């Protein structure tokens, strides 16, 4: 089941490689592929955060998860309007957002479990991988700016 999470890195890699090599896919640039996929995944994770907040049902952590999930979802929706015009800003914001979602999710899960489990390790690895790919894309974007 966790393998699907790692397969989710493939579109990020395709976007970076497409942008770096300037090979478009169906006339869509790698930066647009990367950013649009990232916004979708970021929104999905915001929804997961919301679901976790509902599941917890009470406490400061639950309230924070609910509020931040909506902030993240609305922010990613707003990013859709500025794709291609401000991709450096979007990629930077998404990288920070992925770290924030991981931190909030991990903080809330830590209240229920004192040790890291397989899911926590997978989420950590995926977050590191996604943020790394955002930094690589950011370097390419800055190079062409």
C-alpha positions in Angstrom: 0.0 0.0 0.0 2.8 2.4 0.9 4.4 1.8 -2.6 1.7 4.0 -4.1 3.0 6.9 -2.2 6.5 6.5 -3.7 5.0 6.1 -7.2 3.5 9.5 -6.6 7.0 11.0 -6.9 7.2 10.0 -10.6 5.1 13.0 -12.0 7.3 15.4 -10.0 10.4 13.8 -11.6 8.9 13.9 -15.0 8.1 17.6 -14.6 11.7 18.4 -13.5 13.2 16.4 -16.3 10.8 17.8 -18.9 11.7 21.4 -17.8 15.4 20.7 -17.5 15.5 19.2 -21.0 12.9 21.6 -22.5 11.0 18.6 -23.8 7.3 19.4 -23.6 4.7 16.7 -23.2 1.7 17.4 -25.4 2.8 21.0 -25.7 2.7 21.4 -21.9 6.0 22.6 -20.4 7.7 20.7 -17.5 7.2 23.6 -15.2 3.4 23.6 -15.8 3.3 19.8 -15.3 5.3 20.1 -12.1 3.4 22.9 -10.6 -0.1 21.7 -11.5 0.6 18.2 -10.2 2.1 19.6 -7.0 -1.0 21.8 -6.4 -3.2 18.7 -6.8 -1.1 16.7 -4.3 -0.8 19.6 -1.9 -4.6 20.0 -1.9 -5.0 16.2 -1.4 -2.7 16.4 1.7 -4.7 19.4 3.0 -7.8 17.2 2.7 -6.0 14.4 4.6 -5.1 16.9 7.3 -8.7 18.0 7.5 -9.8 14.4 7.8 -7.3 13.9 10.6 -8.6 17.0 12.4 -12.2 15.7 12.2 -11.1 12.3 13.4 -9.5 13.8 16.5 -12.6 15.9 17.1 -11.2 18.0 19.9 -8.2 19.7 21.2 -5.8 22.4 20.0 -4.1 20.0 17.5 -7.5 19.1 15.9 -8.5 22.8 15.6 -5.1 23.7 14.1 -5.4 20.8 11.6 -8.9 21.9 10.5 -7.9 25.6 10.2 -4.7 25.0 8.4 -6.2 22.4 6.0 -8.6 25.1 4.8 -5.8 27.7 4.5 -3.7 25.2 2.5 -6.6 24.2 0.2 -7.6 27.9 -0.5 -3.9 28.8 -1.0 -3.4 26.0 -3.6 -6.7 27.0 -5.3 -5.4 30.6 -5.6 -2.1 29.3 -7.0 -4.0 27.9 -10.0 -4.7 31.5 -11.1 -1.0 32.4 -11.3 0.6 29.3 -12.8 3.3 30.2 -15.3 3.4 33.8 -14.2 4.9 33.3 -10.8 6.2 29.7 -10.8 9.2 30.6 -8.6 6.8 31.9 -5.9 4.5 28.9 -6.3 7.3 26.3 -6.1 8.8 28.0 -3.1 5.4 28.3 -1.4 4.5 24.6 -2.1 7.9 23.4 -0.7 7.2 25.3 2.5 3.6 24.1 2.5 4.6 20.4 2.3 6.9 20.9 5.2 4.2 22.6 7.2 1.6 19.9 6.5 4.2 17.2 7.5 5.0 19.0 10.7 1.3 19.5 11.7 0.4 15.9 10.8 3.4 14.5 12.7 2.7 16.7 15.7 -0.9 15.5 15.8 0.1 11.8 15.3 2.7 12.1 18.0 0.0 12.8 20.5 -1.4 9.3 19.9 1.8 7.3 19.4 5.2 7.7 21.0 7.1 6.0 18.3 7.4 6.3 14.6 5.6 3.7 12.6 5.8 2.7 8.9 3.4 5.4 7.8 5.4 8.1 9.6 8.6 7.0 8.0 7.0 6.9 4.6 5.5 10.4 5.0 8.9 11.7 6.2 10.7 10.1 3.2 8.1 11.4 0.7 8.1 14.9 2.2 11.9 15.0 1.9 11.7 13.7 -1.7 9.0 16.1 -2.7 10.8 19.1 -1.1 14.1 18.1 -2.7 12.4 18.0 -6.1 10.9 21.4 -5.5 14.3 22.8 -4.7 15.7 21.2 -7.9 12.9 22.7 -9.9 13.4 26.1 -8.1 17.1 26.0 -9.2 16.1 25.4 -12.8 13.5 28.2 -12.7 15.9 30.6 -11.2 18.5 29.7 -13.8 16.1 30.7 -16.6 14.6 33.8 -14.8 
